[in-house]
Amino acid sequence: MKKYLMMGAAALTMGFAFVSCSSDDDIYNSKAKSEQLAKNYAEAFVQQFGQPAANQTWGFGQAAKSRQTRAEGDAFCDTDGKFWFDKYTNLLPVPAPITEEERAAVYAEFSKVHNDLGETIDWSDYYVQQVWSSKNDPANTYTSFHGQNGGNEVQQKAASSHMDMLLCGLSDTHSNNFNANGTSPIEVWNGKDYRSDNQKATYYDSIQLIRNCDTKRFGYHNSLDSKDHYEYIILKVNGSYYVGFDFCASYSFNTRTADGGFVKERYDQDPGEEFDTNFNGYTLRSNDEVVYNSDGTIKGYKGGDKDIHRDHKYNDWIVKISPAKQVTEPVDEVKEQGRIFCEDLGTIGDFDFNDVVFDAKLYKSGKIEIDVLAAGGTLPIAVAGENIKIGQMSNTGVNNGRPTQHISISAEEAAKNRWTSLISIPIVVTRDITDAVDGSVELTAERGKAPQKICVPLTTDWVDEYVNINTAYPDFAKWVKEQVTRENCFANKVLKYVDLDLQNNND
């Protein structure tokens, strides 16, 4: 049983006091009932949180923006898997973790000798997953060259120990924390599944999201010869695409030209042992790179253990690549987005702002997508003309369960109703269905006045029933007066759950 000092309880008591300022007849039967309700609500709000700043717009009207601050079009790796679907639109589903059956099938295919060019794909946004590393096979080693002194300097090198920094695209975008020798799993959310306590159903996987990056080349950094290498092939196995690397090392070989191109045609930097007449296929920069015996035979190489053959088996490091964006689908970018918290004026003074909670995204085309997440009120309520059907006190700590109500509004319908911003989406509470003239109230959020709805970042948790929003977010009163930013206010959450004894007493 969790125990907290409940500001919400005090708020409830104060709320009843405000309601008592007018009789039931005044509120429910007079033409002025809506105005009186709004007046009582505003007075209670100001008493609890202070006078709102004159320019406070309650989070509405803020353009949608990514948490990324880099320039538009730059290639980058996003490791924040828990928030991919909060930040980006039109993402394809995250691929499931690699199974042992999948791993075995892929490894078998990449363990074959390949002299072909493999598959060609053209993506700009894709997921990268760890599949296989030679670290898992201790017998997978490569023989180094003799040193120039002619001594017994041949060594067995484990490829995985030297294959670092997965490089994506012609920009060599680094897939963070991806190495053949080990990859750090990250927390991932698939964009749709939730736990019973309404938190995202996340899991851990060795996966990254690569954005604004081509698929024209893949590589890695070789810590043995301190060069970037691009001996790779893309193969399609059971309908999915994989990139495999064939380890090799070179003291004298420049793997890239100054303009970023390839030294050898068709990405084939090391022809292999059958072409070893030119010292492993490399062009010497000077005659001192090889040491000869008196009989003209090769004594050793200046590179020594830095020079290693390849075998045309691309199984030293394998990653899976999956498209993350529908390339054939026109992109309709989000213009404005937010999570809307509402007060239905049913019990003035509790200020939990969870009487209805929904995510809304307004696109540049004009269409609007709404996902209703919670409803803590007891009065009938409609969003954009759609009655909320998820029941009373749903998903607010009283009757948890992830609602699935979705409201889709076409660009034509939104334009017809002049719903051109999130604040213009109507949220209507029905107080007295027998009074057709004054029986419903549309919630407002006027600049500088007490709000009946607020717009917060998409990742913000709403509070449970009977928990005052200022208890869960102690900077809320400061935000009201614009003493802190909206983002800082709702990033500082200290309480969600309610004292169950108090809750039961109020049921």
Disulfide bonds with the S-S distance in Angstrom:
none
